[in-house]
């Protein structure tokens, strides 16, 4: 019985780690249309700014 207990500890920890990683890697919930449009505007403004050290 003692050997079984020593094997269950790492197997249980491995299963818990797999479940944790699966839950953390799920895609995030979709954002609201307002948040999405605001993110798009911020990205467009950032793309319009010149790069640092760009002499063109």
N, C-alpha and C positions, 0 to 999 in steps of 0.2 A: 504494500500500500504506500510505503514511503517513496518508492521510485515513481509511482504514478503521480503523487503530489508534486514532485520535483519537475516532472515533465509538463504538468498542467499549468504551472506558473509561466514559463516562457511561451507556451502555446496560447494561453489566455492573453498575455501581453501583446503578442503578435496580432491576434485577432482584433483586440482593442485598437492597436495602432492602425491597422488596415481600415477599420470603420472610421476612425478619426480622420484619416487622410481622404477617404471617400467623401465624407461630409464637408471637409474644408475645400475640396477641389470642385464642388458643384458650381455651376455658373450662377452669377448673382441674379437677383430678380430684376425684371425689366424696370427701367426708370420711367418716370412720368414724361409725357411729351414736353412739358415745360422745362424740366431739368435737362432733357436731351437737347433741346434747341439752345439752351443757355450754354451747354458744353460745346456745341457746334460753333456758336458765336465766339467763345473764348479761343477755340482752336483756330478759327479763321483770323482773328486778331493777332494771334501768336505767329501765324504763317506770314502775315503781312509785314511784321517787324523785320528789319535787316539783321543778319547774323553779326555777332560781335567780331570785329576785325575785318569785316567785308568792306573793301575799298572801292567796289564798283559803283 
